[in-house]
Amino acid sequence: MDKLLDFDRLKESQVDNLLNTSFFLKGNFSRIKEKKPLSGKNILLLFLEPSTRTKASFELACSALGANVIHVSQSDSSMTKGETLENTLKTLSSYPIDALIIRDSKDDSAILANSIMKCPVINAGTGRKAHPTQSLSDMMTLIEKGVKLDELKICIVGDVQHSRVARSTIFGFTKMHSEVAICAPRYFQPNDLDMNRFTSFTSLSDALEFADVIMALRIQNERLQGLQIDLNDYVNNFRISKELLKKHSVKFLLHPGPVNEDVEIEKELIDSKISLIFHQVENGFWVRASVLMNVLEGGI
């Protein structure tokens, strides 16, 4: 495995290997950390969008494995002076970098980076298109709770149209033979995906009746591009509440974060027994460490 751009470029066996490595790292990290397996590697984090969970976990994984970490953000790059992403990448490709981790608001930035850089490229979230390490973290979290992916029914609820996590979830979980559905108002349903990949609901009650696991998504306000929505109507029809969940047999609740409390889910659900939100955050570290080890060292 020499890069991670999205699930559509991964084989099922590669996903299995990434997950197995994640679990191995989690169970043996003190021993592995002592060896500093990525010592001497230069890893550049090119984060052109705000991030807490993904950036922190990638940075911690790089450091814990012994790599040198270099940061470039939008505000401290020459992109603020008008330089294009393409020319920024050409500049960075001149340096002895062993891996580039990229996050950007544009859909195809990781693909562009892969075409320019001389080193492996890892997608840390690009546009509406892809966030593969988030979906790997979600898979790890569910497997840890005893879920068999090939028997899973998972429903994504919320702003699917503008969500990179939704797309990676659809591509990733269907690759692992899960049954995937979405639930959203018409204006948040995707218009660029193969509808044969998933079931589509506009009724939250119907979606909860279908699903073993619910993934709630925030409204992507930064990507709405002038779309006007009635927030009260949205909350009344699509917010996941404790009372509503009592009527159904949903086992677990996921959310990639950040959570807008009392919009997509009730605040009290965040720390409820069925919530795996902070388990997802925890496992994000192990998955991203696994990606680094597989891309740079061929695994453990």
C-alpha positions as MATLAB code, in Angstrom:
seq = 'MDKLLDFDRLKESQVDNLLNTSFFLKGNFSRIKEKKPLSGKNILLLFLEPSTRTKASFELACSALGANVIHVSQSDSSMTKGETLENTLKTLSSYPIDALIIRDSKDDSAILANSIMKCPVINAGTGRKAHPTQSLSDMMTLIEKGVKLDELKICIVGDVQHSRVARSTIFGFTKMHSEVAICAPRYFQPNDLDMNRFTSFTSLSDALEFADVIMALRIQNERLQGLQIDLNDYVNNFRISKELLKKHSVKFLLHPGPVNEDVEIEKELIDSKISLIFHQVENGFWVRASVLMNVLEGGI';
ca = [
       0.000    0.000    0.000;
       1.729    3.189   -1.171;
      -0.984    5.834   -0.567;
      -4.481    6.380    0.829;
      -6.743    8.524   -1.338;
     -10.189    6.957   -0.856;
     -12.018    3.670   -0.456;
     -12.749    3.258   -4.142;
      -9.008    2.654   -4.659;
      -8.672    0.098   -1.846;
      -9.167   -3.650   -1.998;
     -11.181   -5.360    0.723;
      -8.010   -7.170    1.822;
      -6.252   -3.807    2.272;
      -9.080   -2.528    4.467;
      -8.843   -5.722    6.548;
      -5.099   -5.233    6.877;
      -5.450   -1.600    7.971;
      -7.993   -2.587   10.615;
      -5.923   -5.538   11.833;
      -2.872   -3.288   12.122;
      -4.951   -0.742   14.061;
      -5.964   -3.370   16.614;
      -2.400   -4.699   16.849;
      -1.039   -1.202   17.499;
      -3.636   -0.558   20.169;
      -2.751   -3.765   21.969;
       1.037   -3.509   21.668;
       1.797    0.177   21.407;
       4.162    0.598   24.343;
       6.521   -1.973   22.821;
       6.191   -0.619   19.273;
       6.574    2.999   20.384;
       9.957    2.248   21.986;
      11.330    1.166   18.593;
      10.379    4.496   16.928;
       9.658    2.710   13.607;
       9.279    5.989   11.681;
      12.449    7.578   13.030;
      14.074    9.781   10.396;
      10.885   10.076    8.303;
       9.739   13.583    7.375;
       5.951   13.843    7.274;
       4.321   17.056    6.122;
       0.807   17.955    7.267;
      -0.769   20.281    4.702;
      -4.006   21.312    6.429;
      -5.837   23.958    4.431;
      -9.051   23.611    6.457;
      -9.691   23.783   10.219;
      -9.454   20.459   12.035;
      -9.251   19.266   15.628;
      -9.660   15.477   15.721;
      -7.994   14.532   12.422;
      -5.066   16.919   12.721;
      -4.331   16.161   16.372;
      -4.497   12.384   15.902;
      -2.310   12.393   12.793;
       0.230   14.648   14.486;
       0.281   12.502   17.627;
       0.598    9.311   15.576;
       3.523   10.743   13.599;
       5.304   11.898   16.739;
       4.639    8.734   18.731;
       6.069    6.604   15.911;
       9.209    8.745   15.800;
       8.660   10.826   12.649;
       9.570   14.462   12.145;
       6.393   16.511   11.633;
       6.242   19.647    9.476;
       3.107   21.801    9.431;
       1.858   23.981    6.589;
      -1.515   25.716    6.891;
      -3.402   28.075    4.623;
      -2.548   31.104    6.739;
       1.220   30.539    6.868;
       1.694   29.508    3.241;
       2.179   31.557    0.093;
      -1.382   30.673   -0.861;
      -2.341   33.806    1.077;
      -0.306   35.702   -1.561;
      -2.166   34.105   -4.447;
      -0.102   30.983   -5.050;
      -2.186   28.085   -6.369;
      -2.410   24.719   -4.637;
      -0.735   23.157   -7.669;
       2.306   25.427   -7.380;
       2.404   24.990   -3.600;
       2.544   21.225   -4.118;
       5.282   21.583   -6.744;
       7.302   23.584   -4.233;
       6.784   21.012   -1.480;
       7.708   18.176   -3.841;
      11.209   19.690   -4.085;
      11.885   18.826   -0.433;
      12.880   15.445    1.089;
       9.388   14.576    2.327;
       8.508   10.934    3.035;
       4.728   11.440    3.149;
       2.207   14.234    2.613;
      -1.024   14.297    4.625;
      -3.506   16.693    3.027;
      -6.802   18.241    4.083;
      -8.612   20.744    1.864;
     -12.046   22.069    0.960;
     -11.696   21.018   -2.693;
     -12.866   17.555   -3.746;
      -9.842   16.482   -5.790;
      -6.932   17.982   -3.839;
      -5.580   14.604   -2.724;
      -5.674   13.320   -6.304;
      -3.881   16.468   -7.481;
      -1.275   16.021   -4.744;
      -0.770   12.397   -5.738;
      -0.091   13.456   -9.323;
       2.583   15.967   -8.255;
       4.297   14.686   -5.120;
       7.184   12.222   -5.267;
       6.128   10.711   -1.920;
       3.021    8.857   -0.687;
      -0.111   10.967   -0.210;
      -2.643   10.378    2.584;
      -6.086   11.948    2.385;
      -7.098   13.575    5.683;
     -10.399   14.840    4.271;
     -11.015   16.593    0.964;
     -14.089   18.598   -0.012;
     -17.305   16.622   -0.075;
     -15.548   13.649   -1.610;
     -13.527   11.619    0.853;
     -12.445   11.097    4.448;
     -11.195    7.501    4.486;
      -9.505    7.509    7.894;
     -12.738    8.614    9.568;
     -14.633    5.668    8.121;
     -11.821    3.297    9.087;
     -12.050    4.649   12.648;
     -15.798    4.001   12.622;
     -15.267    0.439   11.399;
     -12.699   -0.220   14.116;
     -15.016    1.200   16.766;
     -17.939   -0.983   15.707;
     -15.821   -4.137   15.408;
     -14.503   -3.435   18.911;
     -18.107   -3.464   20.126;
     -18.740   -6.865   18.570;
     -20.378   -5.707   15.337;
     -19.807   -7.844   12.244;
     -19.526   -5.488    9.286;
     -20.996   -7.989    6.834;
     -24.157   -8.242    8.967;
     -24.468   -4.522    9.716;
     -27.265   -2.158    8.732;
     -26.027    1.410    9.101;
     -27.958    4.586    8.288;
     -26.404    8.029    7.800;
     -28.746   10.805    8.949;
     -28.349   14.462    8.055;
     -26.523   16.555    5.483;
     -25.361   13.751    3.214;
     -25.104   15.967    0.130;
     -22.229   18.048    1.524;
     -20.480   15.378    3.622;
     -17.135   13.751    2.854;
     -17.722   11.341    5.741;
     -20.997   10.174    4.199;
     -19.327    9.336    0.898;
     -16.463    7.428    2.510;
     -18.971    5.626    4.726;
     -21.048    4.583    1.703;
     -18.028    3.431   -0.313;
     -16.194    1.892    2.626;
     -18.978    0.047    4.407;
     -20.507   -1.335    1.205;
     -17.031   -2.593    0.268;
     -17.080   -4.499    3.561;
     -20.564   -5.873    2.730;
     -22.592   -3.755    5.151;
     -26.065   -2.594    4.163;
     -26.001    1.204    4.014;
     -28.886    3.681    4.017;
     -29.217    7.432    4.190;
     -31.939    9.582    5.746;
     -32.209   13.236    4.814;
     -34.602   15.845    3.483;
     -34.611   16.098   -0.298;
     -32.266   19.102   -0.268;
     -29.608   17.127    1.664;
     -29.784   13.959   -0.434;
     -26.777   13.410   -2.742;
     -27.207   14.035   -6.459;
     -23.842   12.599   -7.527;
     -23.900    9.037   -6.186;
     -25.085    5.696   -7.527;
     -28.416    5.211   -5.739;
     -28.051    1.431   -6.137;
     -25.340    1.505   -3.466;
     -27.732    2.445   -0.660;
     -31.334    2.763    0.516;
     -32.746    6.259    0.850;
     -35.231    7.448    3.490;
     -36.932   10.797    4.061;
     -38.606    9.590    7.279;
     -36.417    9.382   10.374;
     -38.733    6.816   11.970;
     -38.390    4.555    8.924;
     -34.602    4.941    9.036;
     -34.451    4.052   12.736;
     -36.614    1.001   12.076;
     -34.111   -0.132    9.413;
     -30.819    0.494   11.197;
     -28.658   -1.268   13.765;
     -26.350    1.747   13.846;
     -27.110    5.401   13.202;
     -24.494    7.914   12.083;
     -25.596   11.500   12.637;
     -24.070   14.303   10.563;
     -23.949   18.022   11.217;
     -25.229   20.529    8.698;
     -22.205   21.613    6.655;
     -22.908   25.351    6.804;
     -19.577   26.179    5.171;
     -20.587   24.245    2.017;
     -24.247   25.253    1.576;
     -23.415   27.907   -1.061;
     -26.561   29.955   -0.581;
     -28.943   27.069    0.135;
     -31.569   28.331    2.572;
     -33.043   25.830    5.003;
     -35.667   26.081    7.731;
     -33.628   24.993   10.762;
     -36.662   24.545   13.010;
     -38.319   22.293   10.436;
     -35.095   20.317   10.030;
     -34.711   19.826   13.788;
     -38.353   18.803   14.171;
     -38.057   16.133   11.477;
     -34.446   14.914   11.563;
     -32.981   15.484   15.026;
     -32.233   12.192   16.784;
     -33.680   12.263   20.280;
     -33.599    9.946   23.278;
     -37.378    9.679   23.160;
     -37.355    8.649   19.509;
     -34.636    6.035   20.037;
     -36.714    4.390   22.787;
     -39.213    3.369   20.099;
     -36.595    1.528   18.035;
     -33.797   -1.021   18.511;
     -30.797    1.020   17.381;
     -27.703   -0.411   19.087;
     -25.163    2.354   18.596;
     -24.951    6.038   17.692;
     -21.992    7.439   15.737;
     -21.037   11.020   14.909;
     -17.792   12.079   13.181;
     -17.805   15.453   14.973;
     -17.956   18.256   15.584;
     -21.432   17.933   17.098;
     -23.907   20.784   16.934;
     -25.774   20.016   20.140;
     -29.570   19.816   19.911;
     -29.509   20.182   16.124;
     -28.642   16.766   14.673;
     -28.771   14.960   18.041;
     -29.988   15.851   21.509;
     -27.206   16.984   23.803;
     -27.848   14.236   26.364;
     -27.223   11.538   23.741;
     -23.563   12.527   23.349;
     -22.542   10.699   26.538;
     -25.328    8.117   26.511;
     -24.815    4.347   26.684;
     -25.362    3.865   22.951;
     -23.062    6.726   21.928;
     -19.671    5.747   20.510;
     -18.648    9.315   19.678;
     -15.584    9.489   21.892;
     -14.628    5.890   21.088;
     -14.486    7.034   17.448;
     -12.127    9.839   18.451;
      -9.917    7.446   20.430;
      -9.691    4.953   17.593;
      -8.893    7.700   15.111;
      -5.390    7.735   16.565;
      -4.890    3.984   16.082;
      -6.245    3.975   12.556;
      -4.067    6.892   11.492;
      -1.024    5.255   13.073;
      -1.920    2.118   11.121;
      -2.161    4.062    7.857;
       1.270    5.601    8.477;
       2.839    2.230    9.228;
       1.266    0.562    6.195;
       2.101    3.358    3.779;
       5.648    4.008    4.995;
       6.752    0.631    6.360;
       4.489   -1.877    4.640;
       2.789   -2.689    7.956;
       3.995   -3.943   11.324;
];
